[in-house]
Amino acid sequence: MAAAMIKAGQFSQTQWAQALGAALKDAEAAGAPDTDEVYYLAALIALEGLSADNGVGSDEQAERKSAWEEAYRRTPHGAPVQLGEA
């Protein structure tokens, strides 16, 4: 997701690295273990923060998250997830 957003010009590689690094540092400071789940959550926090910096508010982020959750729930296993009606 971050690579696609960088390619689309939403933010730079440097901004991504700084945001992800800060989220990982915060997780470490909070005593979080070094796991894939913690890394994933840090990446999500970084993406949400960069999206907010680009004018995507928390309500819009919640709507997008809900739309993606609905899309992956209705997508057959192994098929690409697509937003919108199946």
MODELLER restraints for C-alpha pairs under 7 A, 6 or more apart:
rsr = mdl.restraints
at = mdl.atoms
rsr.add(forms.Gaussian(group=physical.xy_distance, feature=features.Distance(at['CA:5:A'], at['CA:11:A']), mean=6.72, stdev=0.5))
rsr.add(forms.Gaussian(group=physical.xy_distance, feature=features.Distance(at['CA:6:A'], at['CA:12:A']), mean=5.53, stdev=0.5))
rsr.add(forms.Gaussian(group=physical.xy_distance, feature=features.Distance(at['CA:6:A'], at['CA:13:A']), mean=6.38, stdev=0.5))
rsr.add(forms.Gaussian(group=physical.xy_distance, feature=features.Distance(at['CA:19:A'], at['CA:46:A']), mean=5.06, stdev=0.5))
rsr.add(forms.Gaussian(group=physical.xy_distance, feature=features.Distance(at['CA:20:A'], at['CA:42:A']), mean=6.39, stdev=0.5))
rsr.add(forms.Gaussian(group=physical.xy_distance, feature=features.Distance(at['CA:20:A'], at['CA:43:A']), mean=5.80, stdev=0.5))
rsr.add(forms.Gaussian(group=physical.xy_distance, feature=features.Distance(at['CA:20:A'], at['CA:46:A']), mean=5.20, stdev=0.5))
rsr.add(forms.Gaussian(group=physical.xy_distance, feature=features.Distance(at['CA:23:A'], at['CA:42:A']), mean=5.03, stdev=0.5))
rsr.add(forms.Gaussian(group=physical.xy_distance, feature=features.Distance(at['CA:23:A'], at['CA:45:A']), mean=6.65, stdev=0.5))
rsr.add(forms.Gaussian(group=physical.xy_distance, feature=features.Distance(at['CA:23:A'], at['CA:46:A']), mean=6.25, stdev=0.5))
rsr.add(forms.Gaussian(group=physical.xy_distance, feature=features.Distance(at['CA:24:A'], at['CA:39:A']), mean=6.93, stdev=0.5))
rsr.add(forms.Gaussian(group=physical.xy_distance, feature=features.Distance(at['CA:24:A'], at['CA:42:A']), mean=5.61, stdev=0.5))
rsr.add(forms.Gaussian(group=physical.xy_distance, feature=features.Distance(at['CA:32:A'], at['CA:38:A']), mean=6.90, stdev=0.5))
rsr.add(forms.Gaussian(group=physical.xy_distance, feature=features.Distance(at['CA:67:A'], at['CA:83:A']), mean=6.88, stdev=0.5))
rsr.add(forms.Gaussian(group=physical.xy_distance, feature=features.Distance(at['CA:68:A'], at['CA:83:A']), mean=6.49, stdev=0.5))
rsr.add(forms.Gaussian(group=physical.xy_distance, feature=features.Distance(at['CA:71:A'], at['CA:81:A']), mean=6.23, stdev=0.5))
rsr.add(forms.Gaussian(group=physical.xy_distance, feature=features.Distance(at['CA:71:A'], at['CA:82:A']), mean=6.18, stdev=0.5))
rsr.add(forms.Gaussian(group=physical.xy_distance, feature=features.Distance(at['CA:71:A'], at['CA:83:A']), mean=5.59, stdev=0.5))
rsr.add(forms.Gaussian(group=physical.xy_distance, feature=features.Distance(at['CA:72:A'], at['CA:81:A']), mean=5.58, stdev=0.5))
rsr.add(forms.Gaussian(group=physical.xy_distance, feature=features.Distance(at['CA:75:A'], at['CA:81:A']), mean=5.93, stdev=0.5))
